[in-house]
Amino acid sequence: MTNLKIHGDAPLGLEGVEGGLAELRGDCARMVPHWVAPAGIAPLPVSPSLIHGVTVPPASARLLDAMSEYGD
């Protein structure tokens, strides 16, 4: 998530921008047909016997071990 807080009197660089949010939303709606996402390729399942060589640094293992269970 992006932190959009502006500190001080920093210029936004929007002095010459015309229109408003409604116009921007309209422009985006007109562009939707041009933004076609490719069809996702579903990965094939991997047998657990083929998964090997995964290492976890000790500090990460301690961190995860110290975390409480979900929902606590």
C-alpha positions in Angstrom: 0.0 0.0 0.0 1.3 3.4 -0.9 1.6 6.2 1.7 0.0 9.2 0.0 0.5 11.7 2.8 2.1 15.0 1.7 4.3 16.8 4.2 4.8 20.6 4.1 4.0 22.7 1.1 5.4 20.3 -1.6 4.0 21.2 -5.0 1.8 18.5 -6.5 2.6 19.3 -10.1 -1.1 19.5 -11.1 -1.3 23.2 -11.7 -1.9 22.8 -15.5 -4.3 19.8 -15.2 -7.8 20.5 -16.3 -10.9 18.5 -15.4 -11.5 16.6 -12.2 -12.0 13.2 -10.9 -15.2 12.6 -12.9 -13.3 13.3 -16.1 -10.5 11.1 -15.1 -12.9 8.2 -14.3 -14.5 8.7 -17.7 -11.1 8.6 -19.5 -10.3 5.4 -17.6 -13.6 3.8 -18.5 -13.0 4.5 -22.2 -9.6 2.9 -22.0 -10.8 -0.3 -20.4 -11.1 -2.2 -23.7 -7.5 -1.4 -24.5 -6.3 -3.0 -21.2 -6.9 -6.6 -21.8 -5.1 -8.9 -19.4 -3.8 -12.2 -20.8 -5.4 -15.4 -19.7 -3.7 -16.8 -16.7 -1.9 -20.1 -17.1 -2.7 -22.4 -14.2 0.5 -24.1 -12.9 0.5 -27.8 -12.8 0.6 -29.5 -9.4 4.0 -30.6 -8.2 4.5 -33.9 -6.3 5.7 -33.3 -2.7 8.5 -35.8 -3.4 9.9 -33.4 -6.0 10.1 -30.5 -3.6 13.5 -30.4 -1.9 16.4 -28.0 -1.2 14.3 -25.4 0.6 16.2 -23.8 3.4 14.9 -21.3 6.0 17.4 -19.0 7.8 17.4 -19.6 11.6 16.3 -16.0 12.3 13.3 -16.4 10.1 12.4 -19.7 11.7 12.6 -18.2 15.1 10.4 -15.2 14.0 7.7 -17.5 12.7 7.9 -19.7 15.7 7.4 -16.7 18.0 4.3 -15.5 16.1 0.9 -16.4 17.6 -1.5 -18.5 15.7 -4.0 -16.9 13.4 -7.0 -15.6 15.2 -5.4 -15.1 18.6 
